[in-house]
Amino acid sequence: MKSTFSTLFLERLAVQNAAFRYQLPSRKDTGVFLESVMQFLFPVTQDCHQHSLSLAEVQQQLEDKLDCLLKPLNENLPSSREIVVKRFFETLPAIYENLLLDAQAIADNDPASAGIEEVIAVYPGFYAIAVYRLAHALVGLDVPLLPRLFTEHAHGLTGIDIHPKASIGQSFFIDHGTGIVIGATTNIGTNVKIYQGVTLGALSVSKSLAETKRHPTIEDNVVIYANATILGGKTVVGHDSIVGGNVWLTMSVPPHSQVYHQSEVKIKQAAL
């Protein structure tokens, strides 16, 4: 059968593919690794087809899977794959402790929660935070692009977009979560609560500002309600503040502030 594609198009593909700076693992393999890590850390759900393995065997499998994900990036790693894998798994105990605090914060603050097991098993906010923390560990090891693959996997499943370079403190609470966007240079303190539709974004999307602080700082114990938009690298929400729903904020507010959007709602009864 004669090829559908012209020789010119095939040559064009070859030239472009050769020009790419990076080769990346597949999205499927990325998802398999993340699900395996979550199952290892939090075996509150059971795979019907799972075979019983020792923890040492599971750890070896996880290390092998991460090594496989890193292999296409081999030429762009700061050190050998073996060292990167070792250092990543050395961060896992601290990540685990932080995730327990995140899960407990969600369980404590959501009246609908039946407990920490439900949060870990089904809450999209917890899953997005967990994947973010794993991805952020890779950012700290100077691994290119793979951290973004991690968080985009979670984004696709949860509708929550957390850039892996963002800095997020302990006991982070996301409720519902759909539509949340947290930009790369965002700083979030401890015991912060964020509801669905919140954007922590930049005032400018100029490429020349890529390495500057473009996204806001949210200090400790802040609550940000649904659909609030907070923009700008110089914008600081002081600790123990409340930002109400639908607020548009591009300036700093002091600690213990209450920021609300005022709208007028009119109800007109139809003539009978």
C-alpha positions in Angstrom: 0.0 0.0 0.0 1.4 3.4 -0.9 2.1 5.8 2.0 -0.6 8.4 2.6 2.1 10.9 3.6 4.4 12.7 1.1 8.1 12.4 1.3 8.3 16.1 2.0 6.0 15.8 5.1 8.0 12.8 6.5 11.2 14.8 6.1 9.6 17.7 7.9 8.7 15.5 10.8 12.2 14.1 11.0 13.8 17.6 11.0 11.4 18.9 13.7 11.7 15.8 15.9 15.5 16.1 15.8 15.3 19.7 16.9 13.4 19.1 20.1 15.5 19.8 23.2 13.9 17.1 25.3 12.6 13.6 25.1 9.9 12.9 27.7 8.3 9.8 29.2 4.7 9.0 28.2 1.7 10.4 30.1 0.6 6.9 30.7 3.8 5.8 32.4 3.8 9.0 34.4 0.3 8.3 35.7 1.2 4.7 36.5 4.1 5.9 38.6 2.0 8.4 40.5 -0.7 5.9 41.3 1.9 3.4 42.5 3.4 6.0 44.8 0.0 7.0 46.2 -0.9 3.3 46.8 2.5 2.7 48.5 2.0 5.7 50.9 -1.7 5.4 51.4 -3.0 1.9 50.9 -6.5 2.8 51.9 -7.8 1.6 48.6 -7.4 -1.9 47.3 -6.7 -3.0 43.7 -8.7 -6.2 43.0 -5.8 -7.5 40.9 -3.0 -6.5 43.2 -0.5 -9.1 44.2 0.9 -9.1 47.7 4.5 -7.7 47.8 6.8 -6.8 50.6 7.5 -3.2 51.2 11.0 -3.7 50.0 9.8 -5.2 46.8 7.3 -2.3 46.3 10.1 0.3 46.9 12.3 -1.4 44.3 9.5 -1.3 41.8 8.9 2.4 42.5 12.6 3.1 42.1 12.7 1.2 38.8 9.6 3.1 37.5 11.1 6.5 38.3 14.4 5.5 36.7 12.4 4.6 33.6 10.7 8.0 33.6 14.0 9.7 33.9 15.7 7.7 31.1 14.5 9.9 28.2 15.8 13.0 30.1 19.1 11.4 30.8 21.2 14.1 28.9 19.4 16.9 30.8 19.7 15.7 34.3 22.0 17.5 36.8 23.5 14.2 37.9 23.1 10.5 37.2 19.7 8.9 37.2 20.8 6.7 40.1 21.6 9.7 42.2 18.3 11.5 41.3 16.3 8.4 42.2 18.1 8.0 45.5 17.6 11.7 46.4 14.0 11.7 45.4 13.1 8.7 47.6 15.1 10.3 50.5 12.5 13.1 50.4 9.6 10.8 50.6 9.3 10.5 54.4 9.1 14.3 54.7 6.5 14.4 51.9 4.5 11.7 53.6 4.4 13.7 56.9 3.3 16.8 55.1 0.6 14.9 53.3 -0.8 13.5 56.5 -1.1 17.1 57.8 -2.8 18.1 54.5 -5.2 15.2 54.8 -6.0 16.0 58.4 -6.6 19.7 57.7 -9.1 18.7 55.0 -10.8 16.2 57.3 -11.0 18.7 60.1 -12.3 21.6 58.1 -14.8 19.9 55.8 -18.1 19.1 57.7 -19.0 16.6 54.9 -15.8 14.5 55.5 -16.2 11.1 57.0 -12.6 11.1 58.0 -9.0 11.0 56.8 -9.5 7.7 54.9 -12.2 9.3 52.7 -10.0 12.4 52.1 -7.1 10.2 51.0 -9.2 7.9 48.8 -11.5 10.3 47.0 -10.9 14.0 47.6 -9.5 15.7 44.4 -8.0 18.4 46.5 -5.8 16.0 48.4 -4.8 14.2 45.3 -3.7 17.4 43.6 -1.7 18.5 46.7 -0.1 15.1 46.9 1.1 15.1 43.3 2.2 18.7 43.7 4.4 17.8 46.6 6.0 14.9 44.7 6.6 17.1 41.7 8.0 19.9 43.9 10.6 17.5 45.2 11.8 16.9 41.7 11.9 20.6 41.1 14.3 20.8 44.1 16.5 18.2 42.3 16.6 20.3 39.1 14.8 17.6 37.1 13.4 19.4 34.0 9.8 19.0 32.7 8.9 15.8 34.5 7.5 17.8 37.5 5.2 19.5 35.1 4.1 16.2 33.7 3.2 15.1 37.2 1.1 18.2 38.0 -0.6 18.1 34.6 -1.6 14.5 35.2 -3.3 15.7 38.4 -4.8 18.7 36.6 -6.4 16.4 34.1 -8.0 14.3 36.8 -9.0 17.0 39.2 -9.4 20.3 37.4 -6.8 21.7 39.9 -3.8 23.4 38.3 -0.8 23.7 40.7 2.5 24.6 39.2 5.3 22.4 40.6 7.5 25.4 41.3 5.0 27.1 43.7 5.9 27.1 47.4 3.2 25.7 49.6 3.4 25.3 53.4 2.0 22.6 55.7 -1.7 21.8 56.4 -2.9 23.1 53.0 -6.7 22.7 52.6 -8.4 22.7 49.2 -12.2 22.2 49.2 -14.0 21.0 46.1 -11.1 22.4 44.0 -12.4 22.5 40.5 -10.9 25.5 38.6 -8.2 26.4 41.1 -5.0 27.8 39.5 -1.8 28.4 41.5 1.0 30.0 39.5 4.7 29.1 39.5 6.0 31.9 41.8 3.1 31.7 44.3 4.1 31.5 48.0 1.5 30.0 50.3 2.0 29.8 54.1 0.7 27.2 56.6 -2.9 26.5 57.4 -4.2 28.1 54.3 -7.7 27.2 53.0 -8.7 27.7 49.3 -12.0 26.9 47.7 -13.0 26.2 44.1 -12.3 28.6 41.2 -9.6 30.5 43.0 -6.8 32.0 40.8 -3.5 32.9 42.2 -2.1 34.4 39.1 0.1 37.0 37.4 -0.8 40.6 36.3 1.4 40.2 33.2 2.1 37.2 31.0 5.1 38.7 29.3 7.7 36.0 28.5 10.5 38.4 29.6 9.1 38.2 33.2 9.4 34.4 33.4 12.1 34.4 36.1 10.5 37.2 38.2 8.1 37.0 41.1 4.8 37.2 39.2 2.3 35.6 41.5 1.0 36.5 45.0 2.1 35.6 48.5 -0.5 34.2 50.8 0.5 34.3 54.4 -0.4 31.9 57.2 -4.0 31.1 58.2 -5.6 32.8 55.2 -9.0 31.7 53.9 -9.8 32.4 50.2 -13.4 31.7 49.1 -14.8 30.5 45.8 -13.9 32.3 42.5 -11.6 34.9 44.1 -8.8 36.1 41.8 -5.6 37.4 43.4 -2.9 38.7 41.0 0.6 40.1 41.0 4.0 39.3 42.4 3.9 42.2 44.8 0.5 41.3 46.2 0.6 40.0 49.7 -2.4 38.7 51.6 -1.5 39.2 55.3 -1.9 36.4 57.8 -5.2 35.5 59.3 -7.1 37.3 56.6 -10.3 36.3 54.8 -10.8 36.9 51.1 -14.5 36.5 50.1 -16.0 34.9 47.0 -15.6 36.6 43.6 -13.1 39.2 44.9 -10.6 40.7 42.4 -7.5 41.6 44.3 -4.3 43.2 42.8 -3.0 45.0 45.9 -1.7 43.9 49.3 -3.9 43.7 52.3 -2.6 43.8 56.0 -3.0 40.9 58.4 -6.4 40.2 59.9 -8.2 41.8 56.9 -11.6 40.9 55.6 -11.9 41.5 51.8 -15.3 41.1 50.2 -16.8 41.7 46.8 -20.0 43.7 47.0 -22.7 43.0 44.5 -26.3 43.9 44.2 -28.9 41.2 43.8 -32.4 42.2 42.7 -35.4 39.9 42.9 -38.4 40.9 40.9 -41.6 39.0 41.2 -43.4 38.3 38.0 -46.8 39.9 37.5 -49.6 37.3 38.0 
